C-alpha cells in the first residue's frame, strides 16, 4: 500500500510481517523484503508508525 507522509512516498506491500524501531530508524519487513526508513526527528517517526498502524 503506498503512503504519502510530508511529501515522501512510501510503498509497503500488505501484510506487514514485522516492524523494528530504533529511535529515528524504522525497518518494515513486508512481502517484498525489508525497507529502512530514516527520519530526522522522533515526532516524524512516531507519525509514520501511527500511519502504519491505522492501515
C-alpha positions in Angstrom: 0.0 0.0 0.0 1.5 3.4 -0.9 1.7 6.0 1.8 2.5 9.7 1.5 3.8 11.4 4.5 5.1 15.0 4.5 5.8 14.8 0.7 7.7 11.5 0.9 6.2 8.5 -0.9 6.5 5.1 0.8 5.4 1.8 -0.7 4.7 -1.1 1.6 3.0 -4.3 0.5 0.5 -5.9 2.9 0.6 -7.8 5.0 3.4 -6.3 7.1 5.5 -9.1 8.7 7.4 -7.1 11.2 8.3 -3.6 12.3 11.5 -2.7 14.1 12.1 0.7 15.7 15.3 2.3 16.8 14.7 6.0 17.7 14.8 7.6 14.2 15.1 4.5 12.1 12.2 2.2 11.2 12.6 -1.1 9.4 9.5 -2.6 7.9 9.5 -6.1 6.6 6.8 -7.0 4.1 6.3 -9.5 1.2 8.9 -7.7 -0.9 11.6 -7.6 1.7 12.9 -5.2 4.3 12.9 -1.4 3.9 14.7 1.1 6.1 13.0 4.4 6.7 15.2 7.2 8.3 13.7 10.2 9.9 15.2 13.5 11.2 13.2 13.7 14.4 11.3 11.5 16.7 8.0 13.2 16.0 8.2 12.2 12.3 9.0 8.6 13.1 6.0 8.4 15.6 3.7 9.9 12.9 4.9 7.3 10.4 4.3 4.5 12.8 0.8 5.7 13.6 0.1 5.9 9.9 1.3 2.2 9.5 -0.9 1.0 12.5 -4.0 2.7 11.1 -3.8 0.8 7.8 
